[in-house]
Amino acid sequence: MTSATPCNCRPLVRTWARTDLAAFATAVAEALPTTAMSPTPARVSRSHSPGGSLPRHVRPEITIVIATQLRPERLTYLTELHASLTRQTVPWEAVLVLDGADPTHVPAPLRADSRVRVLPLPRPVGAAAARNLGLSTVSTPYVCYSDDDDLLSDDSLDVRYRRITETGLGWVAGLIADLHPNGASTLWHCPAPAGIHQPGDVTTYWSSPGAQIPMCQTMLLARTSLIVAAGGHGGLPQGEDLIMVTGVTSLAAGELIPHVVYFYRKHPGQMTAGPDFQSLEEDIRRFAFEHGRQLRATLSDMRAAKPATPCLQRESRLTRIQA
C-alpha cells in the first residue's frame, strides 16, 4: 500500500467569477493538508514576462493532447480551454486531434497559435483512438490530456512539471474541481490520498466497479514513454481513460499533490450526461476494474519471481540447441 498520508478531500463550494478560478485553486491548496513527501507547490512567479506567458520560441517539454469532434455547442468551451493554456507559465505545445471533424471549424485563436498543431483524422474513430493517434505524434518527454470543454488552472502545468522533474517519478497528478454552470467550483473527492504511490497502489483505492474511481486521466502529467508503454487509452467506447490511468499508475511510481490543476465543466452537452451513456457504463466499469486488479497482480507476481541464474539460463539455451 502507499505510504501517503490521507488527504481530506472534502467538498469546498464557493461561487467564483470565471476570472477567479486561480483564487479557488489557491484556496484549496491552502485548505488541504500537506505531507513531507508532497509539499504544496510554491506560488508561481509571473515576473518573467507580461501577463505571465512565456516566449513562444522556448522549446516545450509538455504536450497537451486534446481530442475533439468540434461540435458547435462546444466551440466556445474549446476557445476558453485554449485561453487557459495561454496563461500557463511553462512552455507547452498541444495537438488538437480532429475526430472526423472539418478543420475549417477550428476556432480562430487556436488556428493562429503556432503552439497548437491540428491533426485531422479522415473519419471518426472515437475518443480512445483519437487520443492514441495524437499520442503517436508527440515528441516531448511529458504529456497530459484535456477534454475540449474543460479548463486548466493557471499553474496546472508548472506545479506538475516541477514536481516530476524534481523527483524523477513516472507521473504526477493534481486535484480536479467541478465547474458548475452557475460559476460555483466544487472540489472533486479523490479516493486516492495525496503523497507518493508505488506501482499498482492507486488501483487499491478502487473498491468495486461501481465505486468512485481513484483518479482521472486529466489529473495526470506523465512521461510520454510511460503512457506509450501502458498502451495509451483502452479500446472502449467510453471509460477508455480508466485503462490508461490504471496502466500508467501500475507501471511506475508517482505522486498526487494537493493542488487543483483542472476544472471539469458541468454542462448539458457532456457525453456523460447523454441518454446512451449509462447503457454500457456498468460493463465498462467491470472490465476496467478487473483490468486494474489483474495487472497489479501480474506485475506483483513478476517482481516476486526469482530470475533464473546465468548458469541455468546457459544450460537451458544449450539444451534447446542440442535438441
Secondary structure, DSSP 8 states (H G I E B T S, - for coil): ------------EEE--GGGHHHHHHHHHHHS---SSS--------TTSGGG---TTS--SEEEEEEE---GGGHHHHHHHHHHHHT-SS--EEEEEESS--GGGS-HHHHT-TTEEEEE-SS---HHHHHHHHHTT--SSEEEE--TT-EE-TTHHHHHHHHHHHH--SEEEEEEEEE-TTSEEEE---SS-SEEE-TT-GGGG--STTS--S--GGGEEEEHHHHHHTTSS-S-SS-HHHHHHHHHHHHS-EEEEEEEEEEEE--TT-GGGSTTTHHHHHHHHHHHHHHHHHHHHHHHHHHHS----HHHHHHHHHHHHH-
